[in-house]
Amino acid sequence: MSEHHHADTELTASERKLADALAADRPIPSAGFRGALGRHLHVRDPGYGTRPERLRLTVSGLLAGGVILIALGLLQATGAL
């Protein structure tokens, strides 16, 4: 995340002071907690493994079917069908 957003130029001096105070007092989890969380998430990872065979072919077929359905809808909406 960036330190300052483009909206900072629209803030008054008191609003900028408040924003700086809030940013400085933002709670940050300890390193021990972050490490434990990372290990917990790693253990719970389902590990989906490799991609299915012929994934590109399957995606291409589904995409082509979607394009055909959109084209048919367009033809029906324009009254050509």
C-alpha positions in Angstrom: 0.0 0.0 0.0 1.2 3.5 -0.7 1.8 5.9 2.2 -0.3 8.7 0.7 -3.2 8.7 -1.6 -4.1 11.3 -4.2 -7.0 12.4 -1.9 -4.4 13.8 0.5 -4.3 17.0 -1.5 -7.9 17.7 -0.7 -7.4 17.4 3.1 -7.2 20.4 5.4 -4.2 20.7 7.8 -6.2 19.3 10.7 -7.5 16.4 8.7 -4.0 15.6 7.4 -2.7 15.7 11.1 -5.5 13.3 12.1 -4.7 11.0 9.1 -1.0 11.0 10.1 -1.9 10.2 13.7 -4.2 7.3 12.7 -1.6 5.9 10.3 1.1 6.0 13.0 -1.2 4.4 15.6 -2.4 1.6 13.3 -2.0 -1.8 15.1 0.4 -4.2 13.4 0.4 -7.8 14.5 3.6 -9.1 16.0 6.1 -11.1 14.0 5.2 -14.2 16.1 1.5 -13.9 15.3 2.2 -13.4 11.6 4.5 -16.4 11.5 2.0 -18.6 13.3 -0.7 -17.5 11.0 1.5 -18.3 7.9 2.2 -21.8 9.3 -1.5 -22.3 10.0 -2.6 -21.3 6.5 0.1 -23.5 5.0 -1.2 -26.5 6.9 -4.8 -25.8 5.9 -3.8 -25.3 2.2 -5.9 -27.8 0.2 -3.1 -28.2 -2.3 -5.1 -28.5 -5.5 -2.1 -29.8 -7.4 -1.5 -29.5 -11.1 -3.9 -28.2 -13.6 -6.3 -30.6 -15.3 -5.4 -32.2 -18.6 -6.5 -30.2 -21.7 -7.3 -27.1 -19.6 -6.8 -24.8 -22.5 -9.0 -26.9 -24.8 -11.8 -26.9 -22.1 -11.5 -23.1 -21.6 -11.5 -22.5 -25.3 -14.6 -24.6 -25.8 -16.5 -22.8 -23.0 -15.4 -19.4 -24.3 -16.5 -20.3 -27.9 -19.9 -21.5 -26.5 -20.3 -18.2 -24.6 -19.5 -16.2 -27.7 -22.0 -18.2 -29.8 -24.7 -17.6 -27.2 -23.9 -13.9 -27.1 -24.1 -13.7 -30.9 -27.4 -15.5 -30.9 -28.8 -13.1 -28.2 -27.6 -10.2 -30.3 -29.3 -11.6 -33.4 -32.5 -12.2 -31.5 -32.4 -8.7 -30.0 -31.9 -7.0 -33.4 -34.8 -9.1 -34.9 -32.6 -11.0 -37.3 -33.8 -14.3 -35.9 
